[in-house]
Amino acid sequence: MRQVKVAIAGFGGVGRAVASLLLTRRERYRAVYNTDVRLVAVCGSRAGTADPSGLEQTDLSQFTDGHSGSAFILSAKPDVLIEAGPSNFRTGAPGLDYIGAALDAGVHAVVISKGALVFDGNRLRERARKSGAILKVSGATAAALPTIDLFDYNLKGCRFLHVEGILNATTNYLLTAMMEGGLRFFEALRRAQEEGIAETDPRNDVEGWDTACKLLILANFGLGADLTMDDLSVEGIQNVSDAQIRQWREAGVIPKLVGEITLSAGSIGAAVRVKTFAPSEVFAQVRGKDKAIRVATDSMGDIVAIGCASEPKATASAALKDFEHILSIASGN
Ligand SMILES: NC(=O)c1ccc[n+]([C@@H]2O[C@H](COP(=O)([O-])OP(=O)(O)OC[C@H]3O[C@@H](n4cnc5c(N)ncnc54)[C@H](OP(=O)(O)O)[C@@H]3O)[C@@H](O)[C@H]2O)c1
């Protein structure tokens, strides 16, 4: 039986969920891919643990200080890196170092954080091509909502005409609470924070940056664009006023924060903005924490996917879907 060694960099809510799901799915990997999957290293920002014969769940609370960084991870000789660290699209750190080092060494990478992919994604793809490593990014492109896989698998061969998505759960929850629950922006935000939906510092979500990051990765990785954040116009929902909400209600339309990719005459553009929809339109029915994507194609018509969970287990599961695609490519299954 073939052996595949996995390392995880970034061991917060998502990294822990990845480890736990990976360990519980080992029997499945044996049965479906004839592969003995071993978790050989995990680390957070300052500490980690490694065992070339394979870590068990009970080992994951005993970290050694200083066992962190790309050299530590690569010293465990993984075949696959799952990267689940924090995301900073202005510097790419800390993911860029882990992902770049792994790809250069021919280690496949399943990336969950968006920062490095936004900051230097196309060069990372080039580094993967050079070494023959596979780079997968479902976790960074709305995770449980199928997005990049629509381009890579389901709609392969089509010409893409237009893409739009409600890609951020927090802003969709806030707009729904303001339109349907009559809450003001800061009341809706406080409720979202109390329910663990919005982060303590919500600017990345409410100012549209999270949507912009996902959109940029989708355009570059899914559609072959070469966009940087400077190419995107980005609007958030932080300035939506009570008067604006009243106007939308009176007009009978429903606002959504939408990321949009337009493809025309060989050029690709992307923007994040608040768009309104008639109640009969499918995006109007995407409420609360749900997300959605609509892809218009030349030959398979319009495809819409809606729904998805947003918590760490769902994100981890999306990353492990990527991992299974790698197993299946490597095993020819
Ligand atoms: N939460 C979700 O459901 C969700 C959904 C989609 C995408 N994501 C993305 O997934 C990633 C992880 O999210 P999370 O909720 O798990 O975040 P988190 O709980 O804040 O965990 C982040 C982890 O990264 C570690 N880290 C920080 N700097 C590091 C470094 N230099 N080297 C190695 N590890 C480092 C932290 O280590 P310490 O513990 O030592 O500080 C921590 O373990 C983020 O990029 C997020 O945007 C999350």
The ligand as a Gaussian input file, in Angstrom:
#p B3LYP/6-31G(d) Opt

LIG

0 1
 N      -12.669000      29.938000      10.291000
 C      -13.186000      29.530000       9.128000
 O      -14.198000      28.846000       9.088000
 C      -12.471000      29.847000       7.839000
 C      -13.168000      29.751000       6.632000
 C      -12.475000      29.953000       5.427000
 C      -11.131000      30.297000       5.455000
 N      -10.504000      30.452000       6.665000
 C       -9.094000      30.801000       6.676000
 O       -8.385000      29.750000       7.317000
 C       -7.252000      30.267000       7.968000
 C       -7.223000      29.783000       9.402000
 O       -8.391000      30.210000      10.057000
 P       -8.623000      29.891000      11.600000
 O      -10.020000      30.257000      11.881000
 O       -8.133000      28.533000      11.921000
 O       -7.630000      30.967000      12.259000
 P       -7.004000      30.940000      13.736000
 O       -7.879000      30.158000      14.648000
 O       -6.679000      32.346000      14.046000
 O       -5.652000      30.099000      13.561000
 C       -4.538000      30.586000      12.883000
 C       -3.379000      29.649000      13.176000
 O       -2.270000      30.068000      12.404000
 C       -1.135000      29.994000      13.257000
 N       -0.040000      30.833000      12.796000
 C        0.143000      32.175000      12.892000
 N        1.343000      32.523000      12.393000
 C        1.949000      31.351000      11.996000
 C        3.206000      31.030000      11.454000
 N        4.096000      31.977000      11.167000
 N        3.484000      29.731000      11.223000
 C        2.597000      28.747000      11.508000
 N        1.388000      28.987000      12.036000
 C        1.061000      30.280000      12.270000
 C       -1.629000      30.427000      14.611000
 O       -0.681000      29.983000      15.558000
 P       -0.734000      30.401000      17.118000
 O       -1.893000      29.616000      17.654000
 O        0.587000      29.962000      17.625000
 O       -0.951000      31.886000      17.129000
 C       -2.944000      29.652000      14.646000
 O       -2.705000      28.329000      15.024000
 C       -7.341000      31.794000       7.845000
 O       -6.494000      32.215000       6.815000
 C       -8.787000      32.044000       7.483000
 O       -8.945000      33.212000       6.715000
 C      -11.135000      30.220000       7.834000

